[in-house]
Amino acid sequence: MSPTQEAADTSARRPRDLRDSHEPFELYRTDGYCPIILHQLLNQRRYQVIAKLGWDLWSTTWFALDIAPEDGHTFVAIRIFTAEKSQTLASNLEVQCLHKALYDATLAVPFLIETFSHQSRNGLHRCFVTDIYGPTLKSVVSEYSGRRGNGLRVDVIFMVAEQLLEAIAKIHEAGYGHGDIRCANIAFTLSTACRRNVHALLQVIGTPSFSDITGPNDEPLTPSLPTQAVLKSHFNWFEEEIENIRLINSFEAFTIEKRPISSSQLLTSLEYHAPELLFTGGCDEKIDLWCAGIVIYNTIFSDGPFKNINSQVMLIEQMIGFMEDLPEV
């Protein structure tokens, strides 16, 4: 029995709160998300999907088994962009060159194994394959401030802050800006055993959980939807296992020589926008340091300094309330 067949036999159909465990179904549409199911084969049958790692508004990310590994790895992370976002991304060669430059600057950026395109019923999707990584800082902070209740240990907070600032410094020294530093884009590393052994990996990510979403005759409810609702993996994670961080989703990084960068070019959410971005409509690589400050604040207080932001005016009001006077131009 293959590892993925074993995972299939033990996959559970357990209900969870879909708001926390599944991407919005309405974004499965023409030019939207790519419909993916467990054990699906991708890129000429090289990769077999085994679990969902997460999602954002522009992509879903999956754990997959590399059936033909070229450098000794067994599992990979595949980020599959919406068909709409895929049209605005740089060319595969540009992405590969940019990501290699970031990886050469700091090992805090996961290694980009390859890129490929995948055609689905919803359009043509760009797919980026990297080394696998563990839970995001956002999910770990939420876990330790919620169910576990005490927040992150002080030494873990210092480790995150030190490695984050060091990685940003090296990226800037290499002539680049990351442009999307936030808790959801910082992940912890996995052990070597998890990267190479399916049993060790499943102990950490849990058994994949899914529900069939077919109609009464086992037909798709709509052509745009997948036939399974695969829930996000919830890591069985302990601080003792935390070693290093990785800056994931670095595909929107920019060269410093192309500054200023406009707000329309940044993917980072509104609560991470720096004052200069709000008042001038542009910024440079220093936005990474502003965002790093918000990340570090989150690790200490288990929450961000600016909350429930739905407009620039609201963010400015909260900035004034938090810092009193804004910096002078």
C-alpha positions in Angstrom: 0.0 0.0 0.0 1.4 3.4 -1.0 1.6 6.2 1.5 -1.0 8.2 -0.3 -3.3 5.1 -0.5 -2.9 4.7 3.2 -3.8 8.3 3.8 -6.8 7.8 1.6 -8.0 4.8 3.6 -7.7 6.9 6.8 -9.1 10.1 5.5 -11.9 11.3 7.8 -15.1 13.0 7.0 -15.3 15.1 10.1 -17.3 18.3 10.1 -15.5 21.5 11.1 -16.3 25.2 11.0 -15.9 25.8 7.3 -15.2 29.5 7.9 -11.9 28.6 9.6 -11.1 25.4 7.6 -12.2 26.0 4.0 -11.8 28.8 1.4 -14.9 30.7 0.3 -16.9 28.4 -2.1 -18.1 31.5 -4.1 -14.6 32.0 -5.3 -14.8 28.7 -7.2 -16.0 30.3 -10.5 -14.6 31.2 -13.9 -11.2 32.8 -13.4 -11.4 31.8 -9.7 -9.9 29.0 -7.6 -8.7 25.8 -9.2 -10.8 22.8 -8.2 -8.5 20.2 -6.4 -9.3 17.0 -4.7 -7.2 14.6 -2.5 -4.9 12.3 -4.5 -5.2 14.3 -7.6 -2.1 14.1 -9.9 -0.6 17.4 -11.2 2.1 18.4 -13.7 2.2 15.3 -15.8 1.5 13.0 -12.8 4.6 14.1 -10.9 2.8 15.4 -7.8 0.0 13.7 -5.9 -2.0 15.9 -3.6 -2.3 14.6 0.0 -3.5 17.5 2.2 -4.5 21.2 2.1 -2.0 23.6 3.7 -4.1 26.8 3.5 -5.5 29.5 1.2 -5.9 33.2 0.7 -8.0 35.3 -1.7 -5.6 34.6 -4.6 -4.6 31.0 -4.2 -4.9 27.6 -2.4 -1.8 25.8 -1.1 -1.4 22.0 -0.9 0.9 19.3 0.5 1.9 16.9 -2.3 4.0 13.8 -2.7 6.8 14.3 -5.3 6.7 11.0 -7.2 9.9 11.9 -9.1 12.1 14.0 -6.7 15.3 15.4 -8.1 17.1 16.5 -5.0 16.1 14.1 -2.2 12.9 15.7 -1.0 9.7 13.7 -0.7 7.0 16.2 0.0 6.4 19.7 -1.5 4.1 22.6 -1.1 2.2 23.7 -4.2 0.6 27.1 -4.3 -2.1 27.2 -7.1 -3.2 30.7 -8.0 -6.6 31.7 -9.2 -6.9 32.0 -13.0 -7.5 35.7 -12.7 -4.4 36.3 -10.5 -2.3 34.0 -12.7 -2.8 36.4 -15.6 -1.1 39.3 -13.7 1.9 37.4 -12.3 5.3 37.8 -13.8 6.5 35.2 -16.3 7.8 31.8 -14.9 11.4 32.8 -15.8 11.1 36.1 -13.9 9.5 34.4 -10.9 12.3 31.8 -10.8 15.0 34.4 -11.1 13.5 36.6 -8.4 12.9 33.7 -6.0 16.4 32.4 -6.6 17.8 35.8 -5.7 15.8 35.9 -2.5 16.8 32.3 -1.6 20.5 33.1 -2.3 20.1 36.2 0.0 18.5 34.3 2.9 17.6 30.7 3.6 14.5 32.0 5.3 12.9 31.9 1.9 11.8 28.4 0.9 13.5 26.9 -2.1 11.5 27.2 -5.4 11.6 23.7 -7.0 9.7 24.6 -10.2 6.7 26.4 -11.7 4.1 25.0 -14.0 0.6 25.8 -15.4 -2.5 23.7 -14.8 -5.7 23.9 -16.9 -9.0 23.5 -15.0 -12.6 24.2 -15.7 -12.2 27.6 -14.2 -9.2 28.7 -16.3 -5.4 28.4 -16.5 -3.7 28.4 -13.1 -0.1 29.2 -12.3 1.4 26.8 -9.8 4.6 27.3 -7.8 6.3 24.3 -6.1 8.5 24.9 -3.0 9.9 23.0 -0.1 7.3 22.2 2.5 6.9 24.2 5.7 4.9 24.0 8.9 2.1 26.1 10.4 2.0 29.8 9.9 2.8 32.2 12.7 -0.8 33.4 12.5 -2.2 30.0 13.3 0.4 29.3 16.0 -0.3 32.7 17.7 -4.0 32.0 17.5 -3.6 28.5 19.0 -1.5 29.6 21.9 -3.7 32.6 22.7 -6.9 30.6 22.4 -7.1 27.0 23.4 -3.7 26.9 25.1 -4.3 30.3 26.6 -0.8 31.6 27.7 0.6 33.0 24.5 4.0 32.2 22.9 7.0 31.7 25.1 9.4 34.7 25.4 12.3 32.8 23.8 10.1 31.9 20.8 9.0 35.6 20.4 12.7 36.6 20.4 13.6 33.9 17.9 10.8 35.0 15.5 11.8 38.7 15.8 15.5 38.0 15.4 15.1 35.7 12.4 12.5 38.0 10.7 14.6 41.1 11.0 17.7 39.3 9.9 15.9 37.9 6.8 14.5 41.3 5.9 18.0 42.9 6.3 19.5 40.3 3.9 16.7 40.7 1.4 17.2 44.5 1.4 21.0 44.1 1.1 20.5 42.0 -2.0 18.5 44.9 -3.5 14.9 43.6 -3.0 11.8 44.3 -0.9 9.5 41.5 0.2 6.4 43.6 0.1 4.1 41.1 2.0 5.4 40.6 5.5 2.6 39.4 7.7 1.8 36.7 10.2 0.1 34.6 7.6 3.2 34.7 5.4 5.6 33.5 8.1 5.8 29.8 8.7 7.7 27.5 11.0 10.0 24.8 9.6 9.1 21.1 9.7 11.5 18.4 11.0 13.5 16.3 8.5 11.4 13.3 9.4 8.2 15.2 8.4 9.8 16.3 5.1 10.6 12.7 4.1 8.2 10.3 5.9 4.5 10.2 5.4 3.8 8.7 8.9 5.8 11.5 10.6 4.1 14.1 8.4 0.5 12.9 9.2 1.3 12.9 12.9 1.9 16.6 12.7 -0.7 17.7 10.1 -3.4 15.2 11.1 -5.4 13.0 8.8 -6.9 14.9 5.9 -10.5 15.7 6.5 -13.0 16.2 3.7 -16.6 16.0 2.7 -18.1 15.0 -0.7 -20.1 17.9 -2.2 -21.6 16.1 -5.1 -25.3 16.2 -6.0 -27.8 13.4 -5.5 -26.5 11.5 -8.6 -22.8 12.0 -7.7 -22.5 14.8 -10.1 -20.8 18.2 -9.3 -23.2 20.8 -7.9 -21.7 23.2 -10.5 -18.9 22.7 -13.0 -16.8 25.3 -11.1 -16.8 23.4 -7.8 -14.5 20.5 -6.8 -16.2 17.2 -5.9 -14.6 17.4 -2.4 -14.5 20.1 0.2 -11.0 19.4 1.6 -10.5 21.1 5.0 -7.2 22.8 5.9 -4.8 20.8 7.9 -4.7 21.7 11.6 -1.2 21.1 12.9 -0.5 19.1 16.1 2.2 21.6 17.1 4.3 22.2 20.2 6.7 25.0 20.9 9.4 22.4 21.6 9.4 21.6 17.8 9.8 25.2 16.7 13.2 25.8 15.2 13.2 28.3 12.4 10.9 30.5 10.4 10.4 30.8 6.6 9.1 33.8 4.7 6.5 32.2 2.4 4.6 33.6 -0.5 7.5 35.8 -1.7 6.2 35.9 -5.3 5.3 39.6 -5.2 8.7 40.8 -4.1 10.2 43.8 -6.0 13.6 45.2 -6.8 14.5 48.3 -4.8 15.4 50.2 -8.0 11.7 50.0 -9.1 10.5 52.0 -6.1 8.2 53.6 -5.1 5.7 50.7 -5.1 2.0 51.7 -5.2 -0.7 50.2 -3.0 -2.2 48.4 -6.0 1.1 46.4 -6.4 1.0 45.1 -2.8 -0.9 42.1 -1.6 -0.5 42.8 2.1 -3.8 43.5 3.9 -4.9 47.0 4.9 -4.0 46.7 8.6 -0.3 46.3 7.5 -0.2 49.5 5.4 2.4 52.0 6.5 1.5 55.8 6.9 3.5 56.8 3.7 1.4 54.3 1.7 -1.8 55.9 3.0 -0.8 59.5 2.5 1.3 59.3 -0.7 0.0 56.2 -2.3 3.5 54.7 -2.6 6.3 53.2 -0.5 9.7 51.5 -0.7 11.3 48.5 0.9 11.0 50.1 4.3 7.4 48.9 4.4 8.9 45.5 5.3 10.2 47.0 8.6 6.8 48.6 9.4 5.1 45.2 8.8 7.7 43.4 10.9 6.9 45.7 13.8 3.2 44.7 13.5 4.2 41.0 13.3 6.3 41.3 16.4 3.5 43.1 18.2 1.2 40.2 17.3 3.6 37.6 18.8 3.8 39.6 22.1 0.1 40.5 22.5 -1.6 37.8 20.4 -3.3 40.5 18.5 -2.5 43.3 16.1 -2.3 47.0 17.0 -5.0 47.9 14.4 -8.2 45.9 14.4 -11.3 45.4 12.2 -10.0 47.8 9.6 -12.3 48.3 6.6 -11.2 51.7 5.3 -8.1 53.8 5.2 -9.8 56.5 7.3 -10.4 53.9 10.1 -6.8 52.8 9.9 -5.5 56.4 10.2 -7.9 57.0 13.2 -6.5 53.9 14.9 -2.9 54.9 14.2 -3.5 58.3 15.8 -5.1 56.7 18.8 -2.3 54.2 19.1 0.7 56.5 18.5 -0.9 59.9 19.1 0.9 62.2 16.6 1.8 60.7 13.2 5.4 61.1 11.9 6.2 64.4 10.3 6.9 64.4 6.5 
